[in-house]
Amino acid sequence: MQDLEQDIKQLIIEALDLEDLAPEDIDSAAPLFGDGLGLDSIDALELGMSLQKRYGIKLSANSEETRKHFASVQALAALVASHQATA
């Protein structure tokens, strides 16, 4: 799971052009929005598209469940892992 979290951190950095960050700078448990990494809704859209391209995950933009998955890197890793287990 740690490798997956590292991969997702790298994906976040690449997808959102956060070149001043390294994967180690992102806390896996910290919120991605607000006080944590400080992402906004445009970032969420870009990140969602990147996740879809890399992992083949379909996300509903207005779903409450999707919001839960975007809570942290750990939550995204759990989503990807569960998707890979059923694929």
Summary of the structure (lengths in Angstrom):
residues: 87
radius of gyration: 11.8
end to end distance: 16.9
largest distance: 35.3
contacts: 221
relative contact order: 0.18
helix: 60%
strand: 2%
